[in-house]
Amino acid sequence: MNNQYNKIIGLTLVAFFMLVSGSPVSAVTKGNDEVYIASPINNAVVTGITQVRYFLKEADKADIPYQIDLFSSACSVNGPYFGTIASGSKTASANGAYFTDLWDTDGPIQNRSSIPDGFYCVRICATFRELPNNFYSLCDKHTVAVGNTNRPPVINSQPPNSSIKVGEDFTYQVQATDPDGHKLTYVIDKGGDFFLYMNRDTGRIYTEKTITTAGSYPITITVSDGFGGVVKQFFTLNVTEPDLPPAAINFVVPGKDTVITKNNNKLSWNIERFNPTSILLSYSKDEGKNWVQIANLSGSTTSYEWNLQGVETGKYLLRIIATNNEGKTIEKISELFDVTIATTDTGEEAPLITILSPQEEERIQAQKANNSGFNQTIYKC
């Protein structure tokens, strides 16, 4: 009972400070006469001994008869009369005054031994003098929930995951039950502006807008039964940056249909998300069983003219191994491509013919593969 009493005193103090701090109070007035309930506040949960605090103002400074009654169901339902909490007479002033009566929400109340948990309407009516022989009543009422035997709900679920990537969606269906069968309300405390929302009736948490900021977000879920029973669940949602694609080497030349010749021997490539300090370039004619080094290049190199000396016509693979300053390597092997080396009828490599002066008289230089050159001039008339 002490815990329940302390809980109600706390609720009463909250209501009082709301009142004195200037929070709006809906008073019932006529002329300069006034009455309203200060606490319990509307829709409050009450247990044990609680204070019914009310304000009376009488312009004529007369004694004011009053009565505080309890009705079954919420005030909006206009339920039947349940019993009287307090009655009597108070002396108010033209400026008004606060009065307090204690109410044992466990009961008894009049001829009832107890007050079952549920919704009730607390109503105060005061009788004011309008003329010497003319009186009228003003009434104020608040809905309260009595929860003396109420048991709190239980959360039976856990978040499906606690870490997601920026741009991903997050959903979590909170599963909760109430041992007294009360309707549950779900609320998420997002700790400020956030991207998660919660359906108050179903308990479903979902992402309503795209998650754009990485970070750790503490989440508090509160499930309440409307009768003072509350249970909370805490977890941290970690939002991390999306994973970048792995480092990659892309061949520009050679491609699938590339034919490498002495006149078309430039190899090129690009490297993504990797900062190499060296590049090893090799070729294979036996589908990768053996590799022959072409060149060891600096890490900034993106192209190379391949000297085909000693290379025969056939199908080849090209391999690049890139190494960074931490000793890490990435590797890429090209698709099969063709190398064509032109030859003469005798099997020798065909000379390379170059037009040196494309005039009426054309001078042509030819050079054999063994670098033994000869010159021949062709005169064109």
Order of alpha helices (4+ residues) and beta strands (2+ residues): alpha-beta-beta-beta-beta-beta-beta-beta-beta-beta-beta-beta-beta-beta-beta-beta-beta-beta-beta-beta-beta-beta-beta-beta-beta-beta-beta-beta-beta-beta-beta
